[in-house]
Amino acid sequence: MRVLKPILTLILAAVVGSLYGQSAREQIAADPGKAGGVYYVYTYDNPARTPAPAGYEPFYISHYGRHGSRWLLRPAEYTKTLALFDKAAEAGALSEFGQDVHRRIRLASQDAEGRVGDLTPLGAEQHCQIAQRMFESFPEVFRGAAHVDARSTIVVRCVLSMAAFCGRLQQLNPALDFTRTANLRTTRILNFFNTQATPDLDEAYVELTKSARWKAAEGAFRASRLHPERLKARLFCDAEYAAQVDGAQLMQQLWAFTVNEQDTRNGIRFDDVLTPDELYAVWECLNYGYYQQRGPGELNRGYAAHYATVLLEDIVARADSALRQGAPAADLRFGHDGNLMPLVTLMRLEGCYEETDDPDRIAEVWQDFRISPMAANVQLIFYRKTGSDEVLVKLLHNEREVLVPLASDTAPYYRWDDLRNYFRERIEQAKVLD
């Protein structure tokens, strides 16, 4: 590995570091949609790009993308919340404001009927837009009858995200040749926590959130953050009845209805239900959970990155195959936030792998709305130069250039030989569990 030029390193660190200069609370105050965490809508703000070294042109792209915006994930998120308010209404325990919230919950539940967890129209459009920017940014990759191999998990919202992405590419160049696949084989790689596709998952990880250690740590964190007294007093006119309601769970249920409107665009808003501090508190609890379960948090004991090795191995193997054979022009993968988070942790993408044993610092080192919003993606752009065997790679996270802790005198471009070796080292390290 070559020595990184100090001046270039400082410049790049300053540029990328400025992206994360605000605290999580400040970022959410500036854009309340970010309180949605993994429900945050994909936001593209035309980030600056570093030109490739002289003579280098892109020729291959390796990609992993989360599905686009969706309705809430589980039927119970609607039915349990509606049932809670139905019961309170029958008991005459709802305040006038609580009755209005009840009405809105019923409308939102009706809007979601028959499409819980499904891709919204906005979710499809997000992938169309990402595909168009990819095509316009790297036109050399999609020339003529270039082959694009697209694979998805078996979940319908991922398949439809793949369809939207490929459909836009084909509109831009009808001559492109596509292969599209979605089955348990692709799921085993793209959603490596799926127990149907990967039945031999370690029980210790499958049952992680039910363990006494997890419950104690998460319970203490939630208790320190969630204070539902104000909310319950506003929603209920019967204090005795309100005392029987799980206020922390109620806050999270109403948080979900509040933040999901940015994905459904159904016009049923809950912005007046939780205060900014309460929205932030719920976000911080859920962000804590993602950090500990899917990120670098010590509670998952390295299992998250361990299982992500199958995906990073696929990225390396398919890139080497494309380099040897000259095809495909692009490998596109469509999956989930719960897999993208371990992947960026394993790769040690900038801003995605810092470890801390201080729960109060988690929100500053890890923000799920930045790491895996709806339609989040990782792209590896491969470059070559006529007359040279050396291949360079640039990494993009949500279409922003990012670094990894690897020496390079051409950063943010890395020599593929160096990056491949770095990835293999990370894979071997992650496969060994304590």
FIFILUM-808485 format. One record per residue (C-alpha): z, x, y. Coordinates in steps of 0.2 Angstrom, whole numbers, padded with zeros to 4 digits, always signed. Example, Ala and Ser with C-alpha at 12.3 -4.5 7.8 and 13.67 -1.06 7.14 Angstrom:
BEGIN
+0039+0062-0022
+0036+0068-0005
REM end
This chain:
BEGIN
+0000+0000+0000
-0004+0006+0017
+0008+0008+0032
+0008-0006+0044
+0004-0001+0062
+0020-0003+0072
+0011-0010+0088
+0001-0022+0079
+0016-0028+0069
+0026-0031+0085
+0012-0041+0093
+0009-0052+0078
+0028-0055+0076
+0029-0060+0094
+0014-0072+0093
+0020-0080+0077
+0038-0080+0081
+0035-0090+0097
+0031-0104+0085
+0049-0105+0080
+0057-0101+0096
+0065-0118+0098
+0080-0124+0088
+0077-0138+0075
+0086-0150+0087
+0076-0145+0102
+0060-0148+0092
+0065-0165+0086
+0070-0170+0104
+0053-0165+0110
+0044-0174+0096
+0055-0187+0087
+0042-0189+0073
+0048-0173+0066
+0065-0181+0062
+0054-0189+0048
+0054-0172+0039
+0042-0173+0025
+0036-0190+0033
+0030-0181+0048
+0012-0184+0052
+0001-0169+0050
-0002-0161+0068
-0016-0149+0072
-0014-0141+0089
-0029-0129+0088
-0019-0113+0085
-0026-0096+0090
-0036-0086+0076
-0037-0067+0074
-0056-0062+0072
-0060-0054+0056
-0063-0035+0056
-0080-0030+0061
-0093-0034+0048
-0082-0046+0037
-0087-0064+0033
-0078-0077+0023
-0085-0081+0006
-0072-0090-0004
-0057-0101+0000
-0042-0105-0012
-0032-0120-0006
-0017-0131-0011
-0014-0147-0001
-0001-0160-0001
-0008-0178-0001
-0009-0187+0016
+0002-0200+0024
+0009-0213+0012
+0020-0228+0012
+0038-0225+0006
+0039-0218-0011
+0049-0230-0021
+0050-0249-0022
+0069-0248-0021
+0068-0241-0004
+0061-0258+0002
+0070-0270-0011
+0087-0263-0010
+0087-0262+0009
+0080-0280+0011
+0093-0286-0002
+0107-0278+0008
+0102-0288+0023
+0098-0304+0014
+0116-0304+0007
+0123-0300+0024
+0113-0314+0032
+0119-0326+0018
+0137-0322+0022
+0134-0324+0041
+0139-0306+0044
+0124-0300+0054
+0125-0298+0073
+0110-0304+0083
+0103-0287+0083
+0106-0286+0064
+0096-0302+0062
+0082-0294+0071
+0082-0278+0061
+0082-0289+0045
+0067-0298+0051
+0058-0281+0054
+0063-0275+0037
+0056-0291+0029
+0039-0288+0038
+0039-0269+0033
+0042-0274+0015
+0028-0287+0015
+0017-0274+0023
+0021-0262+0009
+0020-0274-0005
+0008-0268-0019
+0005-0251-0011
+0022-0242-0012
+0019-0224-0013
+0000-0226-0009
-0010-0216+0003
-0012-0224+0020
-0029-0225+0029
-0021-0211+0040
-0018-0201+0025
-0036-0201+0020
-0041-0197+0038
-0030-0182+0038
-0039-0174+0024
-0056-0178+0031
-0051-0169+0047
-0044-0154+0038
-0060-0153+0028
-0071-0154+0043
-0061-0140+0052
-0062-0129+0036
-0081-0132+0036
-0083-0128+0054
-0071-0113+0054
-0079-0105+0039
-0097-0111+0038
-0102-0096+0028
-0092-0102+0013
-0101-0119+0012
-0119-0114+0013
-0133-0122+0003
-0128-0128-0014
-0111-0119-0015
-0100-0125-0028
-0083-0133-0024
-0070-0135-0038
-0058-0149-0034
-0042-0153-0044
-0028-0165-0042
-0013-0172-0050
-0014-0188-0059
-0005-0197-0045
-0017-0209-0036
-0013-0204-0018
-0017-0186-0023
-0034-0191-0031
-0038-0201-0015
-0034-0186-0004
-0046-0176-0015
-0059-0189-0013
-0057-0190+0006
-0058-0171+0008
-0073-0168-0004
-0081-0183+0004
-0081-0176+0021
-0087-0159+0015
-0102-0168+0006
-0106-0178+0022
-0107-0161+0031
-0117-0153+0018
-0125-0165+0005
-0132-0150-0005
-0114-0145-0010
-0110-0145-0029
-0093-0153-0033
-0082-0153-0049
-0068-0165-0047
-0054-0166-0060
-0037-0175-0062
-0028-0175-0079
-0012-0168-0087
-0019-0151-0088
-0022-0150-0069
-0005-0159-0066
+0004-0145-0077
-0001-0132-0064
-0002-0143-0048
+0014-0153-0051
+0024-0141-0062
+0040-0152-0061
+0031-0167-0069
+0040-0169-0085
+0025-0178-0094
+0014-0163-0090
+0028-0150-0092
+0040-0157-0105
+0049-0141-0108
+0057-0140-0091
+0075-0133-0091
+0088-0147-0092
+0098-0137-0080
+0085-0139-0066
+0080-0157-0071
+0098-0163-0069
+0102-0151-0054
+0106-0165-0042
+0117-0174-0055
+0128-0158-0057
+0146-0157-0051
+0142-0142-0040
+0127-0150-0032
+0136-0167-0029
+0151-0157-0021
+0140-0147-0010
+0129-0160-0004
+0143-0173-0002
+0153-0161+0009
+0137-0158+0020
+0133-0177+0021
+0151-0181+0026
+0151-0168+0040
+0135-0175+0047
+0133-0194+0044
+0144-0205+0055
+0139-0223+0053
+0153-0232+0062
+0142-0236+0078
+0127-0242+0068
+0138-0254+0057
+0147-0261+0072
+0130-0265+0080
+0122-0272+0065
+0137-0283+0058
+0147-0296+0067
+0160-0296+0053
+0170-0280+0053
+0178-0284+0036
+0161-0287+0028
+0154-0271+0036
+0168-0261+0029
+0161-0264+0012
+0144-0257+0016
+0140-0239+0012
+0136-0234+0029
+0129-0217+0025
+0116-0225+0013
+0112-0238+0026
+0108-0224+0039
+0096-0216+0027
+0088-0232+0022
+0085-0236+0040
+0080-0219+0044
+0066-0221+0031
+0059-0237+0039
+0060-0228+0056
+0050-0213+0052
+0038-0220+0040
+0029-0231+0054
+0021-0215+0060
+0012-0214+0043
+0008-0233+0040
+0004-0237+0058
+0009-0255+0054
+0017-0258+0072
+0034-0262+0064
+0045-0251+0074
+0063-0247+0071
+0065-0234+0086
+0080-0244+0093
+0090-0244+0077
+0097-0226+0076
+0101-0215+0090
+0093-0198+0092
+0109-0189+0086
+0109-0201+0070
+0091-0198+0067
+0094-0179+0068
+0109-0180+0056
+0100-0190+0043
+0085-0177+0044
+0097-0163+0043
+0105-0169+0027
+0088-0172+0019
+0081-0155+0025
+0097-0147+0017
+0092-0156+0000
+0074-0149+0001
+0080-0132+0005
+0093-0132-0010
+0082-0140-0022
+0064-0135-0019
+0066-0120-0007
+0076-0103-0007
+0093-0112-0007
+0105-0104-0019
+0110-0120-0027
+0093-0121-0037
+0097-0103-0045
+0079-0098-0043
+0072-0112-0053
+0060-0118-0039
+0051-0102-0037
+0052-0099-0056
+0042-0114-0060
+0030-0111-0045
+0024-0095-0054
+0011-0106-0064
+0003-0111-0048
+0003-0094-0040
-0004-0087-0056
-0018-0100-0056
-0022-0095-0038
-0023-0076-0043
-0033-0079-0058
-0046-0091-0050
-0048-0080-0036
-0052-0065-0047
-0064-0076-0057
-0073-0081-0041
-0074-0063-0036
-0082-0058-0053
-0094-0072-0055
-0098-0076-0036
-0093-0094-0038
-0085-0106-0034
-0086-0105-0015
-0069-0115-0014
-0055-0120-0026
-0047-0135-0019
-0030-0142-0026
-0021-0158-0022
-0003-0161-0025
+0014-0164-0018
+0027-0158-0006
+0039-0154-0020
+0027-0141-0026
+0021-0134-0010
+0038-0129-0005
+0042-0119-0020
+0025-0111-0018
+0027-0105+0000
+0045-0099-0005
+0038-0089-0020
+0024-0082-0009
+0036-0078+0005
+0026-0085+0018
+0032-0082+0035
+0046-0094+0040
+0048-0101+0022
+0059-0090+0012
+0075-0085+0022
+0091-0087+0012
+0107-0092+0019
+0124-0097+0012
+0129-0105+0028
+0125-0123+0027
+0125-0124+0046
+0111-0112+0047
+0099-0120+0035
+0091-0131+0049
+0086-0116+0058
+0079-0106+0044
+0070-0120+0035
+0062-0136+0043
+0054-0147+0031
+0043-0155+0045
+0036-0138+0048
+0034-0132+0030
+0028-0148+0022
+0023-0163+0033
+0011-0175+0026
-0006-0166+0021
+0002-0149+0022
-0008-0135+0015
-0010-0117+0011
-0027-0108+0012
-0032-0091+0007
-0048-0086+0015
-0057-0072+0007
-0069-0060+0017
-0081-0046+0012
-0093-0035+0021
-0110-0030+0015
-0110-0012+0007
-0091-0013+0004
-0081-0017-0012
-0066-0020-0001
-0061-0039+0000
-0049-0045+0014
-0038-0061+0013
-0030-0071+0027
-0017-0083+0024
-0015-0100+0033
-0001-0112+0032
-0005-0129+0039
-0020-0120+0047
-0010-0107+0056
-0011-0088+0052
+0005-0082+0043
+0011-0065+0037
+0019-0060+0021
+0031-0045+0019
+0017-0033+0014
+0011-0018+0023
-0007-0019+0030
-0016-0010+0044
-0027-0025+0046
-0014-0039+0047
-0015-0054+0047
-0029-0048+0035
-0023-0041+0018
-0033-0031+0006
-0035-0042-0010
-0030-0027-0021
-0013-0026-0012
-0010-0044-0010
-0014-0047-0028
-0002-0034-0033
+0011-0041-0021
+0009-0059-0029
+0011-0052-0047
+0027-0043-0042
+0033-0059-0035
+0028-0068-0050
+0037-0056-0062
+0053-0056-0051
+0053-0075-0051
+0051-0077-0069
+0068-0068-0072
+0082-0081-0070
+0100-0075-0067
REM end
